[in-house]
Amino acid sequence: MAGFSGQNGKVVAGSTTLAQITKWAWDTEANVTEYASSSAAGYKVAIPGVKHGAGSVEFMLDDTTPPFLAATAIKAGESVTLKLYEDGTRFWTVPAVIKSEHFETDINDGPPVSGNFSFVANGQWTYPTS
């Protein structure tokens, strides 16, 4: 399989495409219990448990393209379904709760106002399909 570029990646919250996304990350894991027993012949046995996912999204604040990201689409404590696009067509669907928001203004150097938010999965997510 050939690699592909994430340059057309995006994030959709509900039915709204978020403006000025620069990067997103999504991590999944399963709780796994490992143990050795008299029946394991000197090897450990692993038992998969519950699954968990968490991620983050980085953005440049944009007050000219609806929605104004900070004011409407994403708020700490809110539930939302996120579609995390790897490229123009492949995406994860994640029911999520927004865990935190961070905004940054650098008065000294004056770069664009930026921010990020973190989220955790709120139930079963779906994997991208080709």
N, CA, C and O atoms as CSV, one atom per row, in Angstrom:
chain,resi,resn,atom,element,x,y,z
A,1,MET,N,N,0.842,-1.173,0.000
A,1,MET,CA,C,0.000,0.000,0.000
A,1,MET,C,C,0.886,1.233,0.000
A,1,MET,O,O,1.849,1.314,0.762
A,2,ALA,N,N,0.566,2.173,-0.837
A,2,ALA,CA,C,1.311,3.428,-0.912
A,2,ALA,C,C,0.838,4.374,0.180
A,2,ALA,O,O,-0.320,4.332,0.597
A,3,GLY,N,N,1.737,5.218,0.634
A,3,GLY,CA,C,1.364,6.242,1.603
A,3,GLY,C,C,0.502,7.306,0.942
A,3,GLY,O,O,0.377,7.338,-0.283
A,4,PHE,N,N,-0.091,8.173,1.748
A,4,PHE,CA,C,-0.897,9.256,1.198
A,4,PHE,C,C,-0.746,10.487,2.070
A,4,PHE,O,O,-0.410,10.389,3.250
A,5,SER,N,N,-0.995,11.637,1.485
A,5,SER,CA,C,-0.814,12.915,2.159
A,5,SER,C,C,-2.031,13.276,2.998
A,5,SER,O,O,-3.166,12.982,2.623
A,6,GLY,N,N,-1.784,13.910,4.128
A,6,GLY,CA,C,-2.863,14.408,4.967
A,6,GLY,C,C,-3.226,15.850,4.658
A,6,GLY,O,O,-3.972,16.471,5.415
A,7,GLN,N,N,-2.712,16.397,3.559
A,7,GLN,CA,C,-2.922,17.815,3.267
A,7,GLN,C,C,-4.396,18.182,3.085
A,7,GLN,O,O,-4.754,19.349,3.245
A,8,ASN,N,N,-5.246,17.229,2.759
A,8,ASN,CA,C,-6.675,17.503,2.622
A,8,ASN,C,C,-7.462,17.040,3.843
A,8,ASN,O,O,-8.685,16.913,3.790
A,9,GLY,N,N,-6.754,16.789,4.943
A,9,GLY,CA,C,-7.418,16.399,6.174
A,9,GLY,C,C,-8.260,17.544,6.705
A,9,GLY,O,O,-8.014,18.710,6.395
A,10,LYS,N,N,-9.255,17.199,7.508
A,10,LYS,CA,C,-10.112,18.211,8.111
A,10,LYS,C,C,-10.829,17.595,9.299
A,10,LYS,O,O,-10.727,16.392,9.542
A,11,VAL,N,N,-11.557,18.429,10.042
A,11,VAL,CA,C,-12.359,17.956,11.169
A,11,VAL,C,C,-13.763,18.520,11.005
A,11,VAL,O,O,-13.945,19.718,10.786
A,12,VAL,N,N,-14.751,17.637,11.114
A,12,VAL,CA,C,-16.150,18.038,11.057
A,12,VAL,C,C,-16.757,17.752,12.423
A,12,VAL,O,O,-16.659,16.634,12.929
A,13,ALA,N,N,-17.386,18.764,13.023
A,13,ALA,CA,C,-18.063,18.627,14.315
A,13,ALA,C,C,-19.559,18.670,14.049
A,13,ALA,O,O,-20.091,19.706,13.649
A,14,GLY,N,N,-20.244,17.546,14.270
A,14,GLY,CA,C,-21.652,17.468,13.885
A,14,GLY,C,C,-21.729,17.546,12.366
A,14,GLY,O,O,-21.232,16.658,11.673
A,15,SER,N,N,-22.346,18.596,11.847
A,15,SER,CA,C,-22.411,18.793,10.396
A,15,SER,C,C,-21.580,19.999,9.959
A,15,SER,O,O,-21.659,20.417,8.804
A,16,THR,N,N,-20.779,20.564,10.876
A,16,THR,CA,C,-20.025,21.785,10.596
A,16,THR,C,C,-18.544,21.492,10.415
A,16,THR,O,O,-17.905,20.930,11.306
A,17,THR,N,N,-17.993,21.871,9.259
A,17,THR,CA,C,-16.557,21.741,9.036
A,17,THR,C,C,-15.855,22.869,9.783
A,17,THR,O,O,-16.158,24.043,9.572
A,18,LEU,N,N,-14.922,22.511,10.652
A,18,LEU,CA,C,-14.206,23.514,11.433
A,18,LEU,C,C,-13.158,24.202,10.566
A,18,LEU,O,O,-12.467,23.556,9.778
A,19,ALA,N,N,-13.051,25.500,10.718
A,19,ALA,CA,C,-12.131,26.291,9.899
A,19,ALA,C,C,-10.716,26.274,10.476
A,19,ALA,O,O,-10.532,26.149,11.687
A,20,GLN,N,N,-9.729,26.399,9.606
A,20,GLN,CA,C,-8.328,26.631,9.954
A,20,GLN,C,C,-7.708,25.548,10.840
A,20,GLN,O,O,-6.898,25.859,11.713
A,21,ILE,N,N,-8.074,24.298,10.630
A,21,ILE,CA,C,-7.449,23.193,11.364
A,21,ILE,C,C,-6.038,22.992,10.797
A,21,ILE,O,O,-5.853,22.920,9.582
A,22,THR,N,N,-5.058,22.904,11.685
A,22,THR,CA,C,-3.675,22.700,11.238
A,22,THR,C,C,-3.169,21.290,11.516
A,22,THR,O,O,-2.225,20.826,10.875
A,23,LYS,N,N,-3.800,20.609,12.476
A,23,LYS,CA,C,-3.330,19.271,12.836
A,23,LYS,C,C,-4.353,18.614,13.752
A,23,LYS,O,O,-4.996,19.281,14.562
A,24,TRP,N,N,-4.496,17.296,13.616
A,24,TRP,CA,C,-5.274,16.555,14.604
A,24,TRP,C,C,-4.557,15.254,14.934
A,24,TRP,O,O,-3.766,14.746,14.140
A,25,ALA,N,N,-4.847,14.722,16.121
A,25,ALA,CA,C,-4.261,13.461,16.572
A,25,ALA,C,C,-5.357,12.647,17.257
A,25,ALA,O,O,-6.245,13.201,17.905
A,26,TRP,N,N,-5.281,11.326,17.105
A,26,TRP,CA,C,-6.285,10.423,17.686
A,26,TRP,C,C,-5.569,9.160,18.129
A,26,TRP,O,O,-4.898,8.511,17.327
A,27,ASP,N,N,-5.706,8.808,19.396
A,27,ASP,CA,C,-5.061,7.629,19.966
A,27,ASP,C,C,-6.122,6.680,20.520
A,27,ASP,O,O,-7.060,7.104,21.196
A,28,THR,N,N,-5.962,5.403,20.227
A,28,THR,CA,C,-6.865,4.400,20.793
A,28,THR,C,C,-6.042,3.392,21.591
A,28,THR,O,O,-4.862,3.168,21.319
A,29,GLU,N,N,-6.683,2.806,22.561
A,29,GLU,CA,C,-6.007,1.780,23.351
A,29,GLU,C,C,-7.045,0.856,23.968
A,29,GLU,O,O,-8.230,1.184,24.041
A,30,ALA,N,N,-6.584,-0.288,24.404
A,30,ALA,CA,C,-7.423,-1.239,25.133
A,30,ALA,C,C,-6.742,-1.546,26.456
A,30,ALA,O,O,-5.524,-1.716,26.516
A,31,ASN,N,N,-7.527,-1.614,27.496
A,31,ASN,CA,C,-6.986,-2.090,28.763
A,31,ASN,C,C,-6.705,-3.577,28.594
A,31,ASN,O,O,-7.582,-4.339,28.187
A,32,VAL,N,N,-5.497,-3.981,28.904
A,32,VAL,CA,C,-5.105,-5.376,28.740
A,32,VAL,C,C,-4.530,-5.873,30.066
A,32,VAL,O,O,-3.585,-5.295,30.604
A,33,THR,N,N,-5.107,-6.936,30.573
A,33,THR,CA,C,-4.612,-7.564,31.795
A,33,THR,C,C,-3.723,-8.731,31.399
A,33,THR,O,O,-4.122,-9.595,30.618
A,34,GLU,N,N,-2.525,-8.744,31.943
A,34,GLU,CA,C,-1.579,-9.836,31.671
A,34,GLU,C,C,-1.333,-10.603,32.966
A,34,GLU,O,O,-1.232,-10.018,34.044
A,35,TYR,N,N,-1.239,-11.910,32.838
A,35,TYR,CA,C,-0.927,-12.710,34.018
A,35,TYR,C,C,-0.270,-14.022,33.596
A,35,TYR,O,O,-0.422,-14.495,32.470
A,36,ALA,N,N,0.449,-14.574,34.527
A,36,ALA,CA,C,1.012,-15.916,34.345
A,36,ALA,C,C,0.293,-16.828,35.335
A,36,ALA,O,O,-0.099,-16.407,36.424
A,37,SER,N,N,0.132,-18.068,34.935
A,37,SER,CA,C,-0.536,-19.009,35.824
A,37,SER,C,C,0.100,-20.384,35.659
A,37,SER,O,O,0.975,-20.595,34.819
A,38,SER,N,N,-0.359,-21.291,36.471
A,38,SER,CA,C,0.167,-22.651,36.391
A,38,SER,C,C,-0.226,-23.328,35.080
A,38,SER,O,O,0.353,-24.355,34.725
A,39,SER,N,N,-1.186,-22.782,34.364
A,39,SER,CA,C,-1.620,-23.353,33.090
A,39,SER,C,C,-0.969,-22.688,31.884
A,39,SER,O,O,-1.230,-23.087,30.749
A,40,ALA,N,N,-0.120,-21.673,32.109
A,40,ALA,CA,C,0.417,-20.897,30.988
A,40,ALA,C,C,1.803,-21.358,30.545
A,40,ALA,O,O,2.401,-20.726,29.674
A,41,ALA,N,N,2.323,-22.423,31.109
A,41,ALA,CA,C,3.593,-23.032,30.710
A,41,ALA,C,C,4.753,-22.035,30.656
A,41,ALA,O,O,5.586,-22.092,29.750
A,42,GLY,N,N,4.802,-21.118,31.636
A,42,GLY,CA,C,5.908,-20.159,31.701
A,42,GLY,C,C,5.713,-18.914,30.845
A,42,GLY,O,O,6.627,-18.096,30.736
A,43,TYR,N,N,4.566,-18.758,30.250
A,43,TYR,CA,C,4.262,-17.580,29.431
A,43,TYR,C,C,3.147,-16.771,30.079
A,43,TYR,O,O,2.346,-17.299,30.851
A,44,LYS,N,N,3.107,-15.495,29.757
A,44,LYS,CA,C,2.002,-14.664,30.223
A,44,LYS,C,C,0.842,-14.769,29.242
A,44,LYS,O,O,1.036,-14.968,28.043
A,45,VAL,N,N,-0.349,-14.634,29.769
A,45,VAL,CA,C,-1.579,-14.625,28.992
A,45,VAL,C,C,-2.123,-13.195,29.039
A,45,VAL,O,O,-2.074,-12.547,30.084
A,46,ALA,N,N,-2.636,-12.707,27.921
A,46,ALA,CA,C,-3.190,-11.350,27.865
A,46,ALA,C,C,-4.687,-11.426,27.596
A,46,ALA,O,O,-5.133,-12.147,26.703
A,47,ILE,N,N,-5.462,-10.670,28.384
A,47,ILE,CA,C,-6.911,-10.619,28.237
A,47,ILE,C,C,-7.293,-9.172,27.901
A,47,ILE,O,O,-7.099,-8.275,28.721
A,48,PRO,N,N,-7.838,-8.941,26.692
A,48,PRO,CA,C,-8.239,-7.572,26.347
A,48,PRO,C,C,-9.475,-7.145,27.120
A,48,PRO,O,O,-10.395,-7.935,27.331
A,49,GLY,N,N,-9.484,-5.895,27.536
A,49,GLY,CA,C,-10.623,-5.337,28.263
A,49,GLY,C,C,-11.267,-4.212,27.482
A,49,GLY,O,O,-11.369,-4.274,26.257
A,50,VAL,N,N,-11.700,-3.185,28.191
A,50,VAL,CA,C,-12.419,-2.074,27.555
A,50,VAL,C,C,-11.486,-1.224,26.699
A,50,VAL,O,O,-10.280,-1.157,26.940
A,51,LYS,N,N,-12.073,-0.579,25.697
A,51,LYS,CA,C,-11.321,0.288,24.791
A,51,LYS,C,C,-11.559,1.746,25.163
A,51,LYS,O,O,-12.593,2.105,25.728
A,52,HIS,N,N,-10.579,2.569,24.833
A,52,HIS,CA,C,-10.636,3.988,25.144
A,52,HIS,C,C,-9.950,4.752,24.021
A,52,HIS,O,O,-8.997,4.253,23.423
A,53,GLY,N,N,-10.423,5.946,23.734
A,53,GLY,CA,C,-9.781,6.786,22.735
A,53,GLY,C,C,-9.737,8.226,23.206
A,53,GLY,O,O,-10.610,8.679,23.947
A,54,ALA,N,N,-8.709,8.940,22.768
A,54,ALA,CA,C,-8.564,10.359,23.106
A,54,ALA,C,C,-7.774,11.033,21.996
A,54,ALA,O,O,-6.989,10.395,21.295
A,55,GLY,N,N,-7.996,12.327,21.850
A,55,GLY,CA,C,-7.283,13.029,20.793
A,55,GLY,C,C,-7.234,14.519,21.026
A,55,GLY,O,O,-7.677,15.027,22.056
A,56,SER,N,N,-6.680,15.214,20.032
A,56,SER,CA,C,-6.574,16.667,20.100
A,56,SER,C,C,-6.633,17.245,18.695
A,56,SER,O,O,-6.356,16.563,17.707
A,57,VAL,N,N,-6.998,18.513,18.632
A,57,VAL,CA,C,-7.078,19.244,17.377
A,57,VAL,C,C,-6.410,20.598,17.577
A,57,VAL,O,O,-6.685,21.296,18.552
A,58,GLU,N,N,-5.529,20.965,16.644
A,58,GLU,CA,C,-4.879,22.268,16.676
A,58,GLU,C,C,-5.450,23.133,15.568
A,58,GLU,O,O,-5.793,22.630,14.498
A,59,PHE,N,N,-5.555,24.441,15.820
A,59,PHE,CA,C,-6.162,25.333,14.841
A,59,PHE,C,C,-5.626,26.750,14.977
A,59,PHE,O,O,-5.041,27.120,15.995
A,60,MET,N,N,-5.840,27.533,13.924
A,60,MET,CA,C,-5.648,28.969,13.953
A,60,MET,C,C,-7.042,29.559,14.108
A,60,MET,O,O,-7.965,29.167,13.394
A,61,LEU,N,N,-7.199,30.487,15.021
A,61,LEU,CA,C,-8.509,31.086,15.248
A,61,LEU,C,C,-8.913,31.888,14.022
A,61,LEU,O,O,-8.112,32.656,13.489
A,62,ASP,N,N,-10.138,31.717,13.574
A,62,ASP,CA,C,-10.626,32.358,12.357
A,62,ASP,C,C,-11.985,32.972,12.646
A,62,ASP,O,O,-12.968,32.252,12.817
A,63,ASP,N,N,-12.048,34.306,12.704
A,63,ASP,CA,C,-13.330,34.951,12.985
A,63,ASP,C,C,-14.035,35.414,11.716
A,63,ASP,O,O,-15.051,36.106,11.780
A,64,THR,N,N,-13.484,35.023,10.546
A,64,THR,CA,C,-14.120,35.430,9.294
A,64,THR,C,C,-14.836,34.283,8.603
A,64,THR,O,O,-15.646,34.514,7.705
A,65,THR,N,N,-14.553,33.058,9.003
A,65,THR,CA,C,-15.183,31.897,8.385
A,65,THR,C,C,-16.090,31.224,9.405
A,65,THR,O,O,-15.604,30.702,10.409
A,66,PRO,N,N,-17.403,31.227,9.167
A,66,PRO,CA,C,-18.290,30.559,10.129
A,66,PRO,C,C,-17.962,29.076,10.195
A,66,PRO,O,O,-17.600,28.508,9.165
A,67,PRO,N,N,-18.064,28.422,11.330
A,67,PRO,CA,C,-18.346,29.070,12.595
A,67,PRO,C,C,-17.077,29.612,13.223
A,67,PRO,O,O,-15.991,29.082,12.991
A,68,PHE,N,N,-17.205,30.646,14.004
A,68,PHE,CA,C,-16.083,31.142,14.781
A,68,PHE,C,C,-15.774,30.044,15.782
A,68,PHE,O,O,-16.529,29.835,16.732
A,69,LEU,N,N,-14.689,29.352,15.577
A,69,LEU,CA,C,-14.408,28.084,16.254
A,69,LEU,C,C,-14.602,28.156,17.761
A,69,LEU,O,O,-15.265,27.296,18.341
A,70,ALA,N,N,-14.038,29.164,18.397
A,70,ALA,CA,C,-14.069,29.216,19.857
A,70,ALA,C,C,-15.464,29.480,20.403
A,70,ALA,O,O,-15.805,29.005,21.486
A,71,ALA,N,N,-16.267,30.226,19.673
A,71,ALA,CA,C,-17.544,30.664,20.223
A,71,ALA,C,C,-18.679,29.675,20.032
A,71,ALA,O,O,-19.595,29.635,20.853
A,72,THR,N,N,-18.648,28.875,18.973
A,72,THR,CA,C,-19.835,28.090,18.672
A,72,THR,C,C,-19.639,26.596,18.596
A,72,THR,O,O,-20.402,25.848,19.207
A,73,ALA,N,N,-18.649,26.141,17.871
A,73,ALA,CA,C,-18.599,24.721,17.533
A,73,ALA,C,C,-18.066,23.836,18.646
A,73,ALA,O,O,-18.551,22.717,18.816
A,74,ILE,N,N,-17.099,24.293,19.398
A,74,ILE,CA,C,-16.408,23.441,20.363
A,74,ILE,C,C,-16.357,24.138,21.723
A,74,ILE,O,O,-15.861,25.259,21.838
A,75,LYS,N,N,-16.875,23.463,22.746
A,75,LYS,CA,C,-16.834,24.010,24.104
A,75,LYS,C,C,-16.533,22.875,25.076
A,75,LYS,O,O,-17.060,21.772,24.931
A,76,ALA,N,N,-15.690,23.146,26.061
A,76,ALA,CA,C,-15.353,22.135,27.067
A,76,ALA,C,C,-16.633,21.622,27.732
A,76,ALA,O,O,-17.517,22.396,28.099
A,77,GLY,N,N,-16.707,20.305,27.876
A,77,GLY,CA,C,-17.852,19.668,28.509
A,77,GLY,C,C,-18.976,19.309,27.557
A,77,GLY,O,O,-19.916,18.622,27.957
A,78,GLU,N,N,-18.910,19.751,26.312
A,78,GLU,CA,C,-19.956,19.470,25.326
A,78,GLU,C,C,-19.730,18.109,24.667
A,78,GLU,O,O,-18.595,17.659,24.508
A,79,SER,N,N,-20.819,17.473,24.294
A,79,SER,CA,C,-20.763,16.233,23.514
A,79,SER,C,C,-20.941,16.578,22.047
A,79,SER,O,O,-21.767,17.420,21.694
A,80,VAL,N,N,-20.164,15.925,21.194
A,80,VAL,CA,C,-20.228,16.186,19.760
A,80,VAL,C,C,-19.724,14.951,19.024
A,80,VAL,O,O,-18.898,14.206,19.553
A,81,THR,N,N,-20.211,14.733,17.820
A,81,THR,CA,C,-19.650,13.685,16.981
A,81,THR,C,C,-18.627,14.326,16.061
A,81,THR,O,O,-18.946,15.249,15.312
A,82,LEU,N,N,-17.393,13.833,16.120
A,82,LEU,CA,C,-16.312,14.358,15.287
A,82,LEU,C,C,-16.038,13.401,14.139
A,82,LEU,O,O,-16.016,12.184,14.324
A,83,LYS,N,N,-15.832,13.951,12.966
A,83,LYS,CA,C,-15.318,13.186,11.833
A,83,LYS,C,C,-13.911,13.703,11.595
A,83,LYS,O,O,-13.713,14.874,11.272
A,84,LEU,N,N,-12.942,12.822,11.758
A,84,LEU,CA,C,-11.521,13.160,11.620
A,84,LEU,C,C,-11.042,12.648,10.272
A,84,LEU,O,O,-10.787,11.454,10.111
A,85,TYR,N,N,-10.920,13.539,9.313
A,85,TYR,CA,C,-10.541,13.155,7.946
A,85,TYR,C,C,-9.028,13.027,7.833
A,85,TYR,O,O,-8.291,13.962,8.143
A,86,GLU,N,N,-8.577,11.871,7.389
A,86,GLU,CA,C,-7.153,11.645,7.134
A,86,GLU,C,C,-6.728,12.311,5.830
A,86,GLU,O,O,-5.602,12.790,5.697
A,87,ASP,N,N,-7.636,12.330,4.888
A,87,ASP,CA,C,-7.418,12.964,3.583
A,87,ASP,C,C,-8.795,13.451,3.127
A,87,ASP,O,O,-9.659,13.704,3.967
A,88,GLY,N,N,-9.015,13.588,1.838
A,88,GLY,CA,C,-10.292,14.099,1.366
A,88,GLY,C,C,-11.471,13.163,1.518
A,88,GLY,O,O,-12.613,13.612,1.423
A,89,THR,N,N,-11.242,11.860,1.755
A,89,THR,CA,C,-12.352,10.898,1.787
A,89,THR,C,C,-12.345,9.939,2.978
A,89,THR,O,O,-13.413,9.512,3.418
A,90,ARG,N,N,-11.189,9.594,3.503
A,90,ARG,CA,C,-11.096,8.612,4.600
A,90,ARG,C,C,-11.223,9.326,5.947
A,90,ARG,O,O,-10.499,10.285,6.213
A,91,PHE,N,N,-12.149,8.857,6.801
A,91,PHE,CA,C,-12.313,9.519,8.095
A,91,PHE,C,C,-12.736,8.550,9.195
A,91,PHE,O,O,-13.366,7.521,8.947
A,92,TRP,N,N,-12.365,8.921,10.418
A,92,TRP,CA,C,-12.818,8.265,11.634
A,92,TRP,C,C,-14.100,8.976,12.081
A,92,TRP,O,O,-14.209,10.191,11.912
A,93,THR,N,N,-15.054,8.264,12.639
A,93,THR,CA,C,-16.220,8.890,13.262
A,93,THR,C,C,-16.126,8.609,14.751
A,93,THR,O,O,-16.094,7.455,15.178
A,94,VAL,N,N,-16.084,9.687,15.543
A,94,VAL,CA,C,-15.835,9.551,16.978
A,94,VAL,C,C,-16.887,10.323,17.776
A,94,VAL,O,O,-16.900,11.553,17.739
A,95,PRO,N,N,-17.775,9.619,18.502
A,95,PRO,CA,C,-18.625,10.331,19.452
A,95,PRO,C,C,-17.711,10.787,20.589
A,95,PRO,O,O,-16.998,9.973,21.176
A,96,ALA,N,N,-17.727,12.076,20.899
A,96,ALA,CA,C,-16.713,12.611,21.806
A,96,ALA,C,C,-17.297,13.596,22.818
A,96,ALA,O,O,-18.373,14.162,22.624
A,97,VAL,N,N,-16.554,13.775,23.893
A,97,VAL,CA,C,-16.794,14.852,24.850
A,97,VAL,C,C,-15.546,15.729,24.823
A,97,VAL,O,O,-14.426,15.235,24.952
A,98,ILE,N,N,-15.751,17.032,24.654
A,98,ILE,CA,C,-14.629,17.969,24.638
A,98,ILE,C,C,-14.112,18.096,26.069
A,98,ILE,O,O,-14.853,18.480,26.974
A,99,LYS,N,N,-12.854,17.775,26.262
A,99,LYS,CA,C,-12.262,17.760,27.600
A,99,LYS,C,C,-11.671,19.115,27.983
A,99,LYS,O,O,-11.850,19.571,29.112
A,100,SER,N,N,-10.968,19.763,27.049
A,100,SER,CA,C,-10.346,21.049,27.371
A,100,SER,C,C,-10.146,21.878,26.112
A,100,SER,O,O,-10.129,21.355,24.998
A,101,GLU,N,N,-9.995,23.170,26.312
A,101,GLU,CA,C,-9.685,24.111,25.241
A,101,GLU,C,C,-8.476,24.939,25.678
A,101,GLU,O,O,-8.279,25.186,26.868
A,102,HIS,N,N,-7.676,25.359,24.712
A,102,HIS,CA,C,-6.513,26.203,25.004
A,102,HIS,C,C,-6.402,27.228,23.881
A,102,HIS,O,O,-6.477,26.875,22.705
A,103,PHE,N,N,-6.225,28.492,24.242
A,103,PHE,CA,C,-6.066,29.562,23.258
A,103,PHE,C,C,-4.783,30.309,23.572
A,103,PHE,O,O,-4.413,30.469,24.735
A,104,GLU,N,N,-4.104,30.767,22.523
A,104,GLU,CA,C,-2.821,31.438,22.729
A,104,GLU,C,C,-2.702,32.680,21.859
A,104,GLU,O,O,-2.887,32.627,20.643
A,105,THR,N,N,-2.387,33.801,22.506
A,105,THR,CA,C,-2.119,35.063,21.829
A,105,THR,C,C,-0.720,35.500,22.213
A,105,THR,O,O,-0.422,35.660,23.397
A,106,ASP,N,N,0.138,35.695,21.231
A,106,ASP,CA,C,1.513,36.131,21.461
A,106,ASP,C,C,1.613,37.614,21.102
A,106,ASP,O,O,1.754,37.971,19.932
A,107,ILE,N,N,1.541,38.461,22.108
A,107,ILE,CA,C,1.578,39.908,21.889
A,107,ILE,C,C,2.962,40.354,21.446
A,107,ILE,O,O,3.079,41.299,20.665
A,108,ASN,N,N,4.000,39.708,21.918
A,108,ASN,CA,C,5.372,40.108,21.617
A,108,ASN,C,C,5.709,39.967,20.131
A,108,ASN,O,O,6.246,40.898,19.531
A,109,ASP,N,N,5.399,38.807,19.531
A,109,ASP,CA,C,5.768,38.555,18.135
A,109,ASP,C,C,4.608,38.693,17.158
A,109,ASP,O,O,4.834,38.865,15.960
A,110,GLY,N,N,3.373,38.622,17.642
A,110,GLY,CA,C,2.205,38.853,16.814
A,110,GLY,C,C,1.807,37.792,15.810
A,110,GLY,O,O,1.216,38.141,14.788
A,111,PRO,N,N,2.096,36.502,16.037
A,111,PRO,CA,C,1.620,35.490,15.086
A,111,PRO,C,C,0.103,35.357,15.193
A,111,PRO,O,O,-0.506,35.940,16.090
A,112,PRO,N,N,-0.514,34.593,14.286
A,112,PRO,CA,C,-1.962,34.392,14.378
A,112,PRO,C,C,-2.357,33.798,15.733
A,112,PRO,O,O,-1.610,33.015,16.321
A,113,VAL,N,N,-3.524,34.175,16.212
A,113,VAL,CA,C,-4.053,33.598,17.440
A,113,VAL,C,C,-4.356,32.133,17.150
A,113,VAL,O,O,-5.007,31.807,16.157
A,114,SER,N,N,-3.878,31.262,18.023
A,114,SER,CA,C,-4.027,29.822,17.790
A,114,SER,C,C,-4.639,29.161,19.010
A,114,SER,O,O,-4.834,29.785,20.053
A,115,GLY,N,N,-4.934,27.896,18.852
A,115,GLY,CA,C,-5.485,27.159,19.966
A,115,GLY,C,C,-5.525,25.678,19.686
A,115,GLY,O,O,-5.113,25.211,18.624
A,116,ASN,N,N,-6.031,24.950,20.663
A,116,ASN,CA,C,-6.240,23.522,20.502
A,116,ASN,C,C,-7.321,23.079,21.472
A,116,ASN,O,O,-7.621,23.767,22.448
A,117,PHE,N,N,-7.898,21.927,21.191
A,117,PHE,CA,C,-8.815,21.325,22.145
A,117,PHE,C,C,-8.531,19.833,22.209
A,117,PHE,O,O,-8.061,19.228,21.245
A,118,SER,N,N,-8.826,19.256,23.364
A,118,SER,CA,C,-8.655,17.814,23.529
A,118,SER,C,C,-10.032,17.193,23.745
A,118,SER,O,O,-10.966,17.849,24.207
A,119,PHE,N,N,-10.131,15.919,23.399
A,119,PHE,CA,C,-11.405,15.222,23.524
A,119,PHE,C,C,-11.161,13.777,23.909
A,119,PHE,O,O,-10.068,13.241,23.726
A,120,VAL,N,N,-12.203,13.155,24.448
A,120,VAL,CA,C,-12.172,11.726,24.752
A,120,VAL,C,C,-13.372,11.076,24.074
A,120,VAL,O,O,-14.410,11.708,23.881
A,121,ALA,N,N,-13.215,9.815,23.719
A,121,ALA,CA,C,-14.310,9.083,23.083
A,121,ALA,C,C,-15.442,8.886,24.075
A,121,ALA,O,O,-15.223,8.696,25.271
A,122,ASN,N,N,-16.654,8.934,23.550
A,122,ASN,CA,C,-17.851,8.728,24.354
A,122,ASN,C,C,-18.655,7.592,23.724
A,122,ASN,O,O,-19.775,7.788,23.252
A,123,GLY,N,N,-18.061,6.409,23.728
A,123,GLY,CA,C,-18.705,5.256,23.105
A,123,GLY,C,C,-17.887,4.722,21.952
A,123,GLY,O,O,-16.701,5.028,21.824
A,124,GLN,N,N,-18.515,3.933,21.124
A,124,GLN,CA,C,-17.833,3.220,20.033
A,124,GLN,C,C,-17.553,4.154,18.861
A,124,GLN,O,O,-18.427,4.905,18.427
A,125,TRP,N,N,-16.333,4.099,18.358
A,125,TRP,CA,C,-15.948,4.873,17.183
A,125,TRP,C,C,-15.885,3.949,15.975
A,125,TRP,O,O,-15.866,2.726,16.114
A,126,THR,N,N,-15.853,4.550,14.784
A,126,THR,CA,C,-15.705,3.747,13.568
A,126,THR,C,C,-14.389,4.094,12.897
A,126,THR,O,O,-13.933,5.237,12.922
A,127,TYR,N,N,-13.804,3.091,12.307
A,127,TYR,CA,C,-12.519,3.226,11.613
A,127,TYR,C,C,-12.748,3.695,10.187
A,127,TYR,O,O,-13.827,3.489,9.633
A,128,PRO,N,N,-11.734,4.332,9.581
A,128,PRO,CA,C,-11.868,4.726,8.163
A,128,PRO,C,C,-11.966,3.499,7.268
A,128,PRO,O,O,-11.406,2.443,7.564
A,129,THR,N,N,-12.687,3.663,6.175
A,129,THR,CA,C,-12.719,2.634,5.150
A,129,THR,C,C,-12.226,3.255,3.853
A,129,THR,O,O,-12.376,4.458,3.639
A,130,SER,N,N,-11.642,2.440,2.993
A,130,SER,CA,C,-11.127,3.000,1.754
A,130,SER,C,C,-12.162,3.013,0.667
A,130,SER,O,O,-11.883,3.457,-0.446
